[in-house]
Amino acid sequence: MMPLKFLRKRISRLDEAIRHRRPAQAMTEVVLLFPVFMVILFITAKIFALLILVQKMEIASFYAARRWQLESHLNASFAGNDDQIQADIEEKVREYLGFYNPAIKKFLNLSTAKIDIQRTQVWNVVTLKVSTRPTNIKLLCRYPKEVVCNSYGQDCKNGYDFMCVEPGNHQNAAGKTLEVTKYVPSRDRPIKFTLPGTEE
């Protein structure tokens, strides 16, 4: 009943506009421009999602590096516990990035996250790697990477890898891997810290 009432009202408005020769919005323009507007809106949202992901990765990598610096050990007697610390740090980082929230995971196109820690004599190198899935927008990903990025260089190829799955390469195309590296100084937690001059 409601659609008929709405349709009758629209027809009466149209009839009145024709009789009084009032200008009206061209329906064809609206219909043709709406898909273009939606594509621009979707691309803007995905760029915004990438910016959010980069910022979240910076914060998460700082947290991981600082916590590793404060809780890991150089002493061989205690270093066995560091695997548990690393696993817990990775779990907290995944939670912060949004892996356990389906809406955030889908919006940011999250696939995997891993923390690698390399010990050296002076620095601990903490690396956060996050892999994304391609959004694969059919309208934008219609042509192969070589055709699209022929004259635009490496930045275009990186963007293509982030947005599209290459035709014929659906198994290997895994989006893009983003990486953040932090360097933190080595310190040995079991040794008690005392200010110089305070010991007798």
Backbone as a printed PyTorch tensor [residue, N CA C, xyz], in Angstrom:
tensor([[[  0.8190,  -1.2030,   0.0000],
         [  0.0000,   0.0000,   0.0000],
         [  0.8600,   1.2620,   0.0000]],

        [[  1.9420,   1.2260,   0.8040],
         [  2.8190,   2.3910,   0.9080],
         [  3.5120,   2.7230,  -0.4190]],

        [[  4.0480,   1.7350,  -1.1710],
         [  4.6940,   2.0770,  -2.4430],
         [  3.7500,   2.7620,  -3.4230]],

        [[  2.4810,   2.3240,  -3.4490],
         [  1.5150,   2.9570,  -4.3560],
         [  1.2620,   4.4080,  -3.9670]],

        [[  1.1560,   4.6520,  -2.6810],
         [  0.9360,   6.0110,  -2.2000],
         [  2.1300,   6.8980,  -2.5400]],

        [[  3.3140,   6.3760,  -2.3390],
         [  4.5400,   7.1200,  -2.6480],
         [  4.6330,   7.4010,  -4.1440]],

        [[  4.3200,   6.3810,  -4.9690],
         [  4.3710,   6.5370,  -6.4240],
         [  3.3560,   7.5700,  -6.9020]],

        [[  2.1420,   7.5390,  -6.3340],
         [  1.1070,   8.5080,  -6.6930],
         [  1.5520,   9.9370,  -6.3660]],

        [[  2.2050,  10.0830,  -5.2300],
         [  2.6810,  11.4030,  -4.8060],
         [  3.7710,  11.9100,  -5.7420]],

        [[  4.6900,  11.0190,  -6.1420],
         [  5.7640,  11.4110,  -7.0610],
         [  5.1970,  11.8090,  -8.4350]],

        [[  4.2080,  11.0540,  -8.9070],
         [  3.6140,  11.3570, -10.2200],
         [  2.8880,  12.6980, -10.1730]],

        [[  2.1930,  12.9740,  -9.0740],
         [  1.4910,  14.2670,  -8.9670],
         [  2.4860,  15.4260,  -8.9230]],

        [[  3.6270,  15.2450,  -8.2660],
         [  4.6550,  16.2950,  -8.2520],
         [  5.2250,  16.5170,  -9.6540]],

        [[  5.4590,  15.4130, -10.3580],
         [  5.9820,  15.5060, -11.7130],
         [  4.9880,  16.2190, -12.6290]],

        [[  3.7120,  15.8910, -12.4950],
         [  2.6640,  16.5190, -13.2930],
         [  2.6000,  18.0250, -13.0220]],

        [[  2.7160,  18.3850, -11.7410],
         [  2.6820,  19.7980, -11.3720],
         [  3.8980,  20.5330, -11.9220]],

        [[  5.0650,  19.8970, -11.8800],
         [  6.2870,  20.5290, -12.4020],
         [  6.1930,  20.7420, -13.9080]],

        [[  5.5870,  19.7820, -14.6320],
         [  5.4520,  19.9080, -16.0910],
         [  4.4790,  21.0190, -16.4410]],

        [[  3.3600,  21.0910, -15.6930],
         [  2.3520,  22.1130, -15.9750],
         [  2.8740,  23.5220, -15.7120]],

        [[  3.6450,  23.6980, -14.6540],
         [  4.1490,  25.0370, -14.3040],
         [  5.5260,  25.3100, -14.8870]],

        [[  6.0450,  24.3740, -15.6730],
         [  7.3520,  24.5010, -16.3340],
         [  8.4680,  24.8530, -15.3440]],

        [[  8.4740,  24.1680, -14.2170],
         [  9.5460,  24.3490, -13.2380],
         [ 10.6970,  23.4250, -13.6000]],

        [[ 11.9670,  23.8950, -13.4900],
         [ 13.1010,  22.9990, -13.7700],
         [ 13.2480,  21.9570, -12.6600]],

        [[ 13.6000,  20.7610, -13.0280],
         [ 13.7750,  19.6780, -12.0500],
         [ 15.1330,  19.0170, -12.2780]],

        [[ 15.5890,  18.2500, -11.2780],
         [ 16.8820,  17.5440, -11.3850],
         [ 16.7780,  16.4600, -12.4490]],

        [[ 17.7510,  16.4000, -13.3140],
         [ 17.7480,  15.3900, -14.3620],
         [ 18.0410,  14.0250, -13.7420]],

        [[ 17.1110,  13.1160, -13.9000],
         [ 17.2500,  11.7930, -13.2970],
         [ 18.4150,  11.0130, -13.9210]],

        [[ 18.6400,  11.2340, -15.2090],
         [ 19.7190,  10.5220, -15.8970],
         [ 21.0710,  10.8570, -15.2870]],

        [[ 21.2860,  12.1440, -14.9720],
         [ 22.5540,  12.5540, -14.3700],
         [ 22.7730,  11.8790, -13.0220]],

        [[ 21.7260,  11.8300, -12.2390],
         [ 21.8320,  11.2200, -10.9190],
         [ 22.1650,   9.7360, -11.0480]],

        [[ 21.4810,   9.0540, -11.9580],
         [ 21.6960,   7.6150, -12.1330],
         [ 23.1070,   7.3330, -12.6400]],

        [[ 23.6120,   8.1710, -13.5490],
         [ 24.9410,   7.9390, -14.1100],
         [ 26.0640,   8.3140, -13.1340]],

        [[ 25.8650,   9.3540, -12.3440],
         [ 26.9160,   9.8110, -11.4380],
         [ 26.9750,   9.0360, -10.1320]],

        [[ 25.8840,   8.3690,  -9.7700],
         [ 25.8590,   7.6620,  -8.4900],
         [ 26.9280,   6.5640,  -8.4000]],

        [[ 27.1030,   5.7030,  -9.4150],
         [ 28.1750,   4.6900,  -9.3270],
         [ 29.5720,   5.3090,  -9.2310]],

        [[ 29.7990,   6.4130,  -9.9550],
         [ 31.0940,   7.0930,  -9.8920],
         [ 31.3370,   7.6020,  -8.4690]],

        [[ 30.3040,   8.1900,  -7.8840],
         [ 30.4110,   8.6850,  -6.5080],
         [ 30.7140,   7.5430,  -5.5390]],

        [[ 30.0700,   6.4040,  -5.7330],
         [ 30.2880,   5.2610,  -4.8350],
         [ 31.7080,   4.7170,  -4.9680]],

        [[ 32.2600,   4.6800,  -6.1810],
         [ 33.6390,   4.2110,  -6.3850],
         [ 34.6160,   5.1560,  -5.6930]],

        [[ 34.4150,   6.4590,  -5.8650],
         [ 35.2950,   7.4490,  -5.2130],
         [ 35.1970,   7.3210,  -3.7010]],

        [[ 33.9910,   7.1350,  -3.1960],
         [ 33.7890,   6.9840,  -1.7540],
         [ 34.4980,   5.7320,  -1.2300]],

        [[ 34.4020,   4.6380,  -1.9670],
         [ 35.0260,   3.3790,  -1.5390],
         [ 36.5540,   3.4860,  -1.5590]],

        [[ 37.1040,   4.1110,  -2.6150],
         [ 38.5550,   4.2830,  -2.6930],
         [ 39.0470,   5.1620,  -1.5450]],

        [[ 38.3070,   6.2450,  -1.2590],
         [ 38.6750,   7.1300,  -0.1460],
         [ 38.6520,   6.3680,   1.1710]],

        [[ 37.6380,   5.5340,   1.3680],
         [ 37.5430,   4.7480,   2.6070],
         [ 38.7150,   3.7790,   2.7330]],

        [[ 39.1380,   3.1650,   1.6320],
         [ 40.2520,   2.2170,   1.6920],
         [ 41.5850,   2.9190,   1.9370]],

        [[ 41.7590,   4.1120,   1.3750],
         [ 42.9710,   4.8910,   1.6540],
         [ 42.9910,   5.2890,   3.1250]],

        [[ 41.8390,   5.7070,   3.6370],
         [ 41.7280,   6.0570,   5.0530],
         [ 42.0280,   4.8420,   5.9320]],

        [[ 41.5560,   3.6700,   5.5150],
         [ 41.8280,   2.4400,   6.2690],
         [ 43.3220,   2.1430,   6.3000]],

        [[ 44.0090,   2.3700,   5.1890],
         [ 45.4550,   2.1430,   5.1430],
         [ 46.1890,   3.1030,   6.0780]],

        [[ 45.7490,   4.3600,   6.1170],
         [ 46.3600,   5.3280,   7.0270],
         [ 46.1460,   4.9240,   8.4810]],

        [[ 44.9440,   4.4660,   8.7950],
         [ 44.6500,   4.0140,  10.1590],
         [ 45.5360,   2.8210,  10.5120]],

        [[ 45.6790,   1.8820,   9.5780],
         [ 46.5020,   0.6940,   9.8380],
         [ 47.9600,   1.0680,  10.0970]],

        [[ 48.5040,   2.0020,   9.3190],
         [ 49.8930,   2.4240,   9.5110],
         [ 50.0770,   3.0580,  10.8870]],

        [[ 49.1260,   3.9090,  11.2880],
         [ 49.2280,   4.5440,  12.6090],
         [ 49.1160,   3.5180,  13.7310]],

        [[ 48.1950,   2.5810,  13.5780],
         [ 48.0390,   1.5310,  14.5980],
         [ 49.2930,   0.6680,  14.6880]],

        [[ 49.9260,   0.4040,  13.5520],
         [ 51.1550,  -0.3840,  13.5540],
         [ 52.2880,   0.3520,  14.2620]],

        [[ 52.3800,   1.6670,  14.0730],
         [ 53.4130,   2.4510,  14.7590],
         [ 53.2350,   2.3660,  16.2730]],

        [[ 52.0090,   2.5340,  16.7310],
         [ 51.7370,   2.4740,  18.1730],
         [ 51.9870,   1.0700,  18.7090]],

        [[ 51.5130,   0.0560,  17.9830],
         [ 51.6830,  -1.3340,  18.4310],
         [ 53.1560,  -1.7370,  18.4550]],

        [[ 53.9280,  -1.2950,  17.4810],
         [ 55.3570,  -1.6510,  17.4590],
         [ 56.1090,  -0.9550,  18.5900]],

        [[ 55.7170,   0.2660,  18.9220],
         [ 56.3370,   0.9520,  20.0630],
         [ 56.0410,   0.1980,  21.3560]],

        [[ 54.7760,  -0.2310,  21.5070],
         [ 54.3950,  -1.0080,  22.6920],
         [ 55.2100,  -2.3050,  22.7680]],

        [[ 55.3040,  -3.0080,  21.6290],
         [ 56.0250,  -4.2910,  21.6070],
         [ 57.4960,  -4.0990,  21.9410]],

        [[ 58.1260,  -3.0790,  21.3580],
         [ 59.5530,  -2.8520,  21.5970],
         [ 59.8100,  -2.4460,  23.0460]],

        [[ 58.9840,  -1.5710,  23.5690],
         [ 59.1900,  -1.1100,  24.9500],
         [ 58.9660,  -2.2480,  25.9400]],

        [[ 57.9310,  -3.0160,  25.7150],
         [ 57.6730,  -4.1230,  26.6310],
         [ 58.7760,  -5.1810,  26.5520]],

        [[ 59.2600,  -5.4450,  25.3330],
         [ 60.3580,  -6.4010,  25.1850],
         [ 61.6110,  -5.8950,  25.9020]],

        [[ 61.8620,  -4.6030,  25.7830],
         [ 63.0340,  -4.0290,  26.4370],
         [ 62.9370,  -4.1960,  27.9520]],

        [[ 61.7660,  -3.9870,  28.5190],
         [ 61.6180,  -4.0050,  29.9700],
         [ 61.4690,  -5.4080,  30.5500]],

        [[ 60.9690,  -6.3700,  29.7610],
         [ 60.6450,  -7.6750,  30.3330],
         [ 61.5220,  -8.8220,  29.8530]],

        [[ 62.2990,  -8.6280,  28.7940],
         [ 63.1380,  -9.7320,  28.3110],
         [ 64.4450,  -9.7780,  29.1000]],

        [[ 65.1670, -10.8770,  28.9290],
         [ 66.3780, -11.1050,  29.7150],
         [ 67.5640, -11.4160,  28.8150]],

        [[ 68.7350, -10.9920,  29.2650],
         [ 69.9700, -11.3890,  28.5990],
         [ 70.5820, -12.5980,  29.2860]],

        [[ 70.3150, -12.7270,  30.5540],
         [ 70.8660, -13.8240,  31.3480],
         [ 70.3120, -15.1550,  30.8540]],

        [[ 71.1920, -16.1130,  30.5570],
         [ 70.7660, -17.4090,  30.0000],
         [ 69.8430, -18.1690,  30.9400]],

        [[ 69.9580, -17.9130,  32.2440],
         [ 69.1060, -18.6160,  33.2110],
         [ 67.6400, -18.2220,  33.0750]],

        [[ 67.3890, -16.9870,  32.5980],
         [ 66.0170, -16.4860,  32.5190],
         [ 65.5150, -16.3580,  31.0900]],

        [[ 66.3950, -16.4940,  30.0900],
         [ 66.0110, -16.2300,  28.6930],
         [ 64.9650, -17.2020,  28.1710]],

        [[ 64.8250, -18.3630,  28.8020],
         [ 63.8110, -19.3250,  28.3630],
         [ 62.4020, -18.8050,  28.4960]],

        [[ 62.1620, -17.8900,  29.4400],
         [ 60.8220, -17.3240,  29.6320],
         [ 60.4650, -16.3000,  28.5620]],

        [[ 61.4330, -15.8700,  27.7720],
         [ 61.1820, -14.8090,  26.8110],
         [ 60.2540, -15.2360,  25.6740]],

        [[ 60.1940, -16.5410,  25.3760],
         [ 59.2600, -17.0080,  24.3500],
         [ 57.8170, -16.7450,  24.7780]],

        [[ 57.5380, -16.9360,  26.0630],
         [ 56.1910, -16.6520,  26.5780],
         [ 55.8970, -15.1580,  26.5170]],

        [[ 56.9100, -14.3450,  26.8330],
         [ 56.7250, -12.8830,  26.7640],
         [ 56.4500, -12.4620,  25.3290]],

        [[ 57.2130, -13.0070,  24.3780],
         [ 57.0200, -12.6520,  22.9710],
         [ 55.6320, -13.0640,  22.4850]],

        [[ 55.1780, -14.2500,  22.8850],
         [ 53.8370, -14.7100,  22.4850],
         [ 52.7560, -13.8020,  23.0630]],

        [[ 52.9440, -13.3790,  24.3100],
         [ 51.9530, -12.5010,  24.9420],
         [ 51.9400, -11.1190,  24.2790]],

        [[ 53.1280, -10.6100,  23.9450],
         [ 53.2100,  -9.3180,  23.2470],
         [ 52.4970,  -9.3990,  21.8980]],

        [[ 52.7530, -10.4940,  21.1740],
         [ 52.1230, -10.6730,  19.8560],
         [ 50.6000, -10.7570,  19.9820]],

        [[ 50.1270, -11.4220,  21.0130],
         [ 48.6830, -11.5340,  21.2470],
         [ 48.0590, -10.1660,  21.5030]],

        [[ 48.7230,  -9.3610,  22.3380],
         [ 48.2120,  -8.0110,  22.6490],
         [ 48.2430,  -7.1060,  21.4150]],

        [[ 49.2820,  -7.2430,  20.6130],
         [ 49.3910,  -6.4400,  19.3900],
         [ 48.2810,  -6.8090,  18.4120]],

        [[ 48.0270,  -8.1100,  18.2540],
         [ 46.9450,  -8.5520,  17.3630],
         [ 45.5920,  -8.0230,  17.8390]],

        [[ 45.3980,  -8.0370,  19.1450],
         [ 44.1420,  -7.5150,  19.6940],
         [ 44.0060,  -6.0220,  19.4210]],

        [[ 45.0970,  -5.2650,  19.6000],
         [ 45.0520,  -3.8120,  19.3620],
         [ 44.8120,  -3.4880,  17.8890]],

        [[ 45.4390,  -4.2520,  16.9920],
         [ 45.2740,  -3.9840,  15.5630],
         [ 43.8630,  -4.2890,  15.0770]],

        [[ 43.1410,  -5.1690,  15.7670],
         [ 41.7560,  -5.4450,  15.3930],
         [ 41.5100,  -6.8170,  14.8150]],

        [[ 42.4130,  -7.7650,  15.0550],
         [ 42.2480,  -9.1070,  14.5000],
         [ 41.0710,  -9.8490,  15.1280]],

        [[ 40.6680,  -9.4780,  16.3300],
         [ 39.5910, -10.1970,  17.0110],
         [ 38.2520,  -9.4800,  16.8990]],

        [[ 38.2110,  -8.3930,  16.1480],
         [ 36.9670,  -7.6770,  15.8690],
         [ 36.6680,  -7.8330,  14.3790]],

        [[ 35.6340,  -8.5950,  14.0210],
         [ 35.3830,  -8.8740,  12.5860],
         [ 35.1800,  -7.6180,  11.7370]],

        [[ 34.5390,  -6.5930,  12.2880],
         [ 34.2930,  -5.3720,  11.5050],
         [ 35.6000,  -4.6450,  11.1970]],

        [[ 36.4680,  -4.5100,  12.2090],
         [ 37.7570,  -3.8310,  11.9970],
         [ 38.6470,  -4.6650,  11.0890]],

        [[ 38.6430,  -5.9730,  11.2920],
         [ 39.4690,  -6.8590,  10.4600],
         [ 39.0730,  -6.7460,   8.9830]],

        [[ 37.7850,  -6.6530,   8.7260],
         [ 37.3170,  -6.5360,   7.3450],
         [ 37.6280,  -5.1540,   6.7760]],

        [[ 37.4320,  -4.0950,   7.5730],
         [ 37.6730,  -2.7280,   7.1070],
         [ 39.1450,  -2.5030,   6.7850]],

        [[ 40.0420,  -3.0450,   7.6190],
         [ 41.4810,  -2.8720,   7.4070],
         [ 42.0890,  -3.9640,   6.5300]],

        [[ 41.2760,  -4.9460,   6.1090],
         [ 41.7300,  -6.0600,   5.2570],
         [ 42.8800,  -6.8370,   5.8840]],

        [[ 42.7900,  -7.1040,   7.1770],
         [ 43.8790,  -7.7670,   7.8850],
         [ 43.9360,  -9.2490,   7.5420]],

        [[ 45.1490,  -9.7670,   7.3790],
         [ 45.3380, -11.1780,   7.0860],
         [ 46.1540, -11.8570,   8.1930]],

        [[ 47.4170, -11.4260,   8.3760],
         [ 48.2720, -12.0140,   9.4160],
         [ 49.1060, -10.9200,  10.0770]],

        [[ 49.5720, -11.2170,  11.2950],
         [ 50.4960, -10.3170,  12.0040],
         [ 51.5330, -11.1620,  12.7200]],

        [[ 52.7780, -10.7140,  12.6740],
         [ 53.8600, -11.4610,  13.3250],
         [ 54.8870, -10.4930,  13.8630]],

        [[ 55.4350, -10.8240,  15.0430],
         [ 56.5170, -10.0340,  15.6240],
         [ 57.7930, -10.8750,  15.5970]],

        [[ 58.8250, -10.3340,  14.9540],
         [ 60.1430, -10.9670,  14.9340],
         [ 61.0820, -10.1550,  15.8180]],

        [[ 61.8540, -10.8470,  16.6460],
         [ 62.8070, -10.1710,  17.5250],
         [ 64.1900, -10.7570,  17.2790]],

        [[ 65.1150,  -9.8750,  16.9640],
         [ 66.4940, -10.2940,  16.7160],
         [ 67.3750,  -9.6660,  17.7940]],

        [[ 68.0750, -10.5220,  18.5210],
         [ 68.9590, -10.0320,  19.5820],
         [ 70.3460,  -9.7470,  19.0110]],

        [[ 70.8980,  -8.6130,  19.3790],
         [ 72.2980,  -8.3210,  19.0890],
         [ 72.9600,  -7.9060,  20.4010]],

        [[ 74.2410,  -7.6250,  20.3660],
         [ 74.9380,  -7.2930,  21.6000],
         [ 74.4860,  -5.9560,  22.1760]],

        [[ 74.1570,  -5.0070,  21.3110],
         [ 73.7940,  -3.6690,  21.7920],
         [ 72.3010,  -3.4180,  21.6760]],

        [[ 71.6950,  -3.8420,  20.5400],
         [ 70.2960,  -3.5370,  20.2820],
         [ 69.4750,  -4.8140,  20.1630]],

        [[ 68.2120,  -4.7040,  20.5250],
         [ 67.2150,  -5.7090,  20.1670],
         [ 66.3820,  -5.1170,  19.0340]],

        [[ 66.2960,  -5.8150,  17.9310],
         [ 65.5500,  -5.3320,  16.7630],
         [ 64.1700,  -5.9910,  16.7840]],

        [[ 63.1420,  -5.1910,  16.9980],
         [ 61.7620,  -5.6880,  17.0830],
         [ 61.0460,  -5.2760,  15.7980]],

        [[ 60.5820,  -6.2550,  15.0270],
         [ 59.9350,  -5.9910,  13.7360],
         [ 58.5030,  -6.5130,  13.7610]],

        [[ 57.5710,  -5.6430,  13.4430],
         [ 56.1560,  -6.0190,  13.3320],
         [ 55.8060,  -6.0880,  11.8540]],

        [[ 55.3270,  -7.2560,  11.4130],
         [ 54.9130,  -7.4430,  10.0190],
         [ 53.4240,  -7.7400,   9.9840]],

        [[ 52.6950,  -6.9720,   9.2020],
         [ 51.2530,  -7.1710,   9.0430],
         [ 50.9580,  -7.3620,   7.5640]],

        [[ 50.2980,  -8.4680,   7.2430],
         [ 49.8940,  -8.7370,   5.8580],
         [ 48.4200,  -8.4060,   5.6930]],

        [[ 48.0920,  -7.8120,   4.5550],
         [ 46.6960,  -7.4670,   4.2570],
         [ 46.1960,  -8.3100,   3.0930]],

        [[ 44.8840,  -8.4580,   3.0370],
         [ 44.2550,  -9.1110,   1.8950],
         [ 43.8670,  -8.0400,   0.8760]],

        [[ 43.9420,  -8.3350,  -0.4170],
         [ 43.5150,  -7.3380,  -1.4030],
         [ 42.0080,  -7.1470,  -1.3620]],

        [[ 41.5640,  -5.9070,  -1.5820],
         [ 40.1230,  -5.6360,  -1.5920],
         [ 39.4730,  -6.1510,  -2.8660]],

        [[ 40.2470,  -6.1660,  -3.9580],
         [ 39.8000,  -6.7100,  -5.2410],
         [ 38.5090,  -6.0720,  -5.7330]],

        [[ 38.5380,  -4.7520,  -5.9330],
         [ 37.4000,  -4.0330,  -6.5090],
         [ 37.3710,  -4.3430,  -8.0030]],

        [[ 36.2910,  -4.9430,  -8.4480],
         [ 36.2190,  -5.4300,  -9.8340],
         [ 36.4110,  -4.3050, -10.8430]],

        [[ 35.8270,  -3.1460, -10.5750],
         [ 35.9010,  -2.0370, -11.5180],
         [ 37.3310,  -1.5220, -11.6660]],

        [[ 38.0880,  -1.4850, -10.5570],
         [ 39.4550,  -0.9680, -10.5950],
         [ 40.4690,  -2.0320, -10.9840]],

        [[ 40.1280,  -3.2910, -10.7590],
         [ 41.0910,  -4.3780, -10.9580],
         [ 40.7930,  -5.1740, -12.2220]],

        [[ 40.3200,  -4.4860, -13.2320],
         [ 39.9180,  -5.1730, -14.4540],
         [ 41.1030,  -5.5560, -15.3340]],

        [[ 42.1710,  -4.7580, -15.2580],
         [ 43.3130,  -4.9580, -16.1420],
         [ 44.5350,  -5.4130, -15.3440]],

        [[ 45.4830,  -6.1050, -15.9830],
         [ 46.6840,  -6.5800, -15.2780],
         [ 47.5650,  -5.4250, -14.7970]],

        [[ 48.4200,  -5.7490, -13.8380],
         [ 49.2970,  -4.7450, -13.2180],
         [ 50.2030,  -4.0700, -14.2500]],

        [[ 50.7580,  -4.8480, -15.2010],
         [ 51.6820,  -4.2900, -16.1820],
         [ 51.0100,  -3.2330, -17.0560]],

        [[ 49.7310,  -3.4610, -17.3950],
         [ 49.0070,  -2.5100, -18.2430],
         [ 48.6840,  -1.2450, -17.4630]],

        [[ 48.2150,  -1.4040, -16.2260],
         [ 47.8040,  -0.2520, -15.4210],
         [ 49.0110,   0.5970, -15.0220]],

        [[ 50.0900,  -0.0570, -14.5790],
         [ 51.2380,   0.6600, -14.0040],
         [ 52.3930,   0.8200, -14.9830]],

        [[ 52.1110,   0.7660, -16.2760],
         [ 53.1610,   0.8180, -17.2840],
         [ 54.0330,   2.0550, -17.1550]],

        [[ 53.4300,   3.2220, -16.9460],
         [ 54.2170,   4.4670, -16.9210],
         [ 54.2050,   5.1570, -15.5520]],

        [[ 53.7670,   4.4370, -14.5020],
         [ 53.6440,   5.0940, -13.1980],
         [ 54.6730,   4.6410, -12.1710]],

        [[ 55.3820,   3.5610, -12.4020],
         [ 56.4630,   3.1660, -11.5060],
         [ 56.0520,   2.2550, -10.3580]],

        [[ 56.9590,   2.1620,  -9.3790],
         [ 56.8160,   1.2050,  -8.2710],
         [ 55.6560,   1.5540,  -7.3370]],

        [[ 55.3850,   2.8480,  -7.1400],
         [ 54.2820,   3.2360,  -6.2490],
         [ 52.9450,   2.6990,  -6.7630]],

        [[ 52.7620,   2.7520,  -8.0670],
         [ 51.5370,   2.2190,  -8.6600],
         [ 51.4480,   0.7120,  -8.4390]],

        [[ 52.5770,   0.0120,  -8.5810],
         [ 52.5810,  -1.4410,  -8.3740],
         [ 52.2630,  -1.8020,  -6.9210]],

        [[ 52.7970,  -1.0200,  -5.9830],
         [ 52.4720,  -1.2430,  -4.5750],
         [ 50.9870,  -1.0420,  -4.3120]],

        [[ 50.4230,   0.0110,  -4.8900],
         [ 48.9860,   0.2680,  -4.7390],
         [ 48.1400,  -0.8250,  -5.3680]],

        [[ 48.5810,  -1.3150,  -6.5280],
         [ 47.8610,  -2.3960,  -7.2010],
         [ 47.8810,  -3.6630,  -6.3420]],

        [[ 49.0520,  -3.9670,  -5.7630],
         [ 49.1500,  -5.1520,  -4.8970],
         [ 48.2440,  -5.0280,  -3.6720]],

        [[ 48.1080,  -3.8050,  -3.1630],
         [ 47.2530,  -3.5930,  -1.9950],
         [ 45.7740,  -3.7300,  -2.3500]],

        [[ 45.3820,  -3.2330,  -3.5370],
         [ 43.9630,  -3.1860,  -3.8910],
         [ 43.4680,  -4.4120,  -4.6580]],

        [[ 44.3120,  -4.9990,  -5.5040],
         [ 43.8130,  -5.9710,  -6.4810],
         [ 44.4930,  -7.3300,  -6.3660]],

        [[ 43.7960,  -8.3470,  -6.8850],
         [ 44.3750,  -9.6700,  -7.1000],
         [ 44.6880,  -9.7610,  -8.5890]],

        [[ 45.9210, -10.1000,  -8.9030],
         [ 46.2880, -10.1860, -10.3140],
         [ 45.5010, -11.2840, -11.0100]],

        [[ 44.9860, -11.0350, -12.2080],
         [ 44.2750, -12.0880, -12.9460],
         [ 45.1780, -13.2890, -13.1800]],

        [[ 44.6790, -14.4820, -12.8800],
         [ 45.4560, -15.7000, -13.0560],
         [ 46.4270, -15.9760, -11.9320]],

        [[ 46.4320, -15.1240, -10.8920],
         [ 47.3810, -15.2980,  -9.7920],
         [ 46.6480, -15.2260,  -8.4520]],

        [[ 45.4670, -15.8240,  -8.3880],
         [ 44.6260, -15.7100,  -7.1920],
         [ 45.2300, -16.4190,  -5.9840]],

        [[ 46.0150, -17.4550,  -6.2100],
         [ 46.5730, -18.1970,  -5.0780],
         [ 47.7250, -17.4390,  -4.4260]],

        [[ 48.5460, -16.7600,  -5.2340],
         [ 49.7580, -16.1290,  -4.7090],
         [ 49.5520, -14.6790,  -4.2870]],

        [[ 48.5160, -14.0270,  -4.7910],
         [ 48.3140, -12.6170,  -4.4710],
         [ 47.7730, -12.5020,  -3.0560]],

        [[ 48.6050, -12.0200,  -2.1500],
         [ 48.2080, -11.9620,  -0.7450],
         [ 48.1400, -10.5360,  -0.2540]],

        [[ 47.7970,  -9.6010,  -1.1130],
         [ 47.7460,  -8.2140,  -0.6860],
         [ 49.1460,  -7.6560,  -0.5260]],

        [[ 49.3490,  -6.9360,   0.5570],
         [ 50.6370,  -6.2800,   0.7900],
         [ 51.0820,  -6.5500,   2.2150]],

        [[ 52.3900,  -6.6210,   2.4080],
         [ 52.9450,  -6.7860,   3.7500],
         [ 53.5710,  -5.4710,   4.1860]],

        [[ 53.0900,  -4.9450,   5.3020],
         [ 53.6210,  -3.7080,   5.8750],
         [ 54.5300,  -4.0750,   7.0400]],

        [[ 55.5920,  -3.3090,   7.2060],
         [ 56.6000,  -3.6700,   8.2040],
         [ 57.0540,  -2.4230,   8.9600]],

        [[ 57.1370,  -2.5490,  10.2890],
         [ 57.6580,  -1.4750,  11.1440],
         [ 58.7560,  -2.0750,  12.0110]],

        [[ 59.9060,  -1.4020,  12.0780],
         [ 61.0460,  -1.8880,  12.8610],
         [ 61.4000,  -0.8830,  13.9390]],

        [[ 61.6050,  -1.3810,  15.1470],
         [ 62.0370,  -0.5470,  16.2770],
         [ 63.3130,  -1.1450,  16.8620]],

        [[ 64.2070,  -0.2750,  17.3000],
         [ 65.4590,  -0.6880,  17.9360],
         [ 65.4070,  -0.2750,  19.3990]],

        [[ 65.6290,  -1.2330,  20.2830],
         [ 65.6610,  -0.9200,  21.7070],
         [ 66.9680,  -1.4490,  22.2860]],

        [[ 67.5650,  -0.7190,  23.2400],
         [ 68.8290,  -1.1820,  23.8110],
         [ 68.6490,  -2.4360,  24.6340]],

        [[ 69.6730,  -3.2590,  24.6700],
         [ 69.6450,  -4.4780,  25.4800],
         [ 69.8240,  -4.0970,  26.9510]],

        [[ 69.0980,  -4.7720,  27.8010],
         [ 69.3070,  -4.6050,  29.2410],
         [ 68.9640,  -5.9050,  29.9340]],

        [[ 69.5880,  -6.1620,  31.0520],
         [ 69.4020,  -7.4250,  31.7530],
         [ 68.5460,  -7.1960,  32.9820]],

        [[ 67.3200,  -7.6810,  32.9370],
         [ 66.3720,  -7.4110,  34.0080],
         [ 66.7490,  -8.0130,  35.3670]],

        [[ 67.3690,  -9.2190,  35.4470],
         [ 67.6080,  -9.7710,  36.7770],
         [ 68.5970,  -8.9730,  37.6280]],

        [[ 69.4340,  -8.1290,  36.9970],
         [ 70.3990,  -7.3450,  37.7700],
         [ 69.6770,  -6.1500,  38.3800]],

        [[ 69.7580,  -6.0050,  39.6730],
         [ 69.1010,  -4.8960,  40.3580],
         [ 69.7920,  -3.5870,  40.0010]],

        [[ 68.9840,  -2.5750,  39.6880],
         [ 69.5450,  -1.2750,  39.3400],
         [ 69.7230,  -0.4460,  40.6120]],

        [[ 70.9040,   0.1030,  40.7910],
         [ 71.1510,   0.9970,  41.9330],
         [ 71.8290,   2.2530,  41.4320]],

        [[ 71.4380,   3.3720,  41.9820],
         [ 72.0520,   4.6370,  41.6030],
         [ 73.4910,   4.6880,  42.0830]],

        [[ 74.3920,   5.2410,  41.2710],
         [ 75.7890,   5.3590,  41.7090],
         [ 75.9040,   6.2190,  42.9610]],

        [[ 76.7180,   5.7710,  43.9050],
         [ 76.9530,   6.5380,  45.1220],
         [ 76.0010,   6.2400,  46.2690]],

        [[ 74.9580,   5.4080,  45.9840],
         [ 73.9970,   5.1000,  47.0530],
         [ 74.3840,   3.8570,  47.8380]],

        [[ 75.2860,   3.0430,  47.2680],
         [ 75.7230,   1.8280,  47.9760],
         [ 76.8460,   2.1680,  48.9460]],

        [[ 76.8500,   1.5040,  50.0920],
         [ 77.9110,   1.7270,  51.0760],
         [ 79.0780,   0.7990,  50.8030]]])
